Amino acid sequence: MLKGALVTLRATHYAAILEASELGGLLRAIDDYTGYIVTKFALQIVPRAFTRTGELRHAERHDFDLIDGVMKIPTGKMKARRPYAVPLSKQVVGHLTDLAELLGYEGYVFPSARSSKRPMSENTLNAAFRRMGFSKEEVTAHGLRATASTLLNESEGRHGHSASRASRSASLRRPVEPSLSG
């Protein structure tokens, strides 16, 4: 099992932060997940895209430009209430392409298992982690975003470059240009 430290985010909200040495084990466990395929894709993307889980769960096909590798988060789906574009790795684009070929190119990218007209439940990812044997003190979907930020910030100290900037919303997310926001 993983032994992530707890970090207080709010008075009543905690997120499990993984150590760098634990992340590989988690990613292998996710790749071995045998539940609902849409959940597996979401589990594979969350630790690689650094988005908030709500932004990912409510994402629709038109929010992604898979050619340029960008997720466009429109006003209203974003905590900051302004549109942003999030760069996506080739691995994430590959997962999204596979998922689109499986489910189609319209509607929610991560639909509920019960209805394609609704997004995946906010509890789905955490429930999947529990089914894989991870406790809420070890891993949470929200905690993966915090883990990315922590690891990038620690990387700056070891490597002497500005990796921490990549974890900050202002750097990772850029305002959407008019041509992207439609």
Beta strands, then each sheet from edge to edge (+ up, - down):
strand 1: 5-10
strand 2: 13-17
strand 3: 64-65
strand 4: 70-73
strand 5: 84-87
strand 6: 174-175
sheet 1: 1+ 2-
sheet 2: 3+ 4- 5+ 6-
end
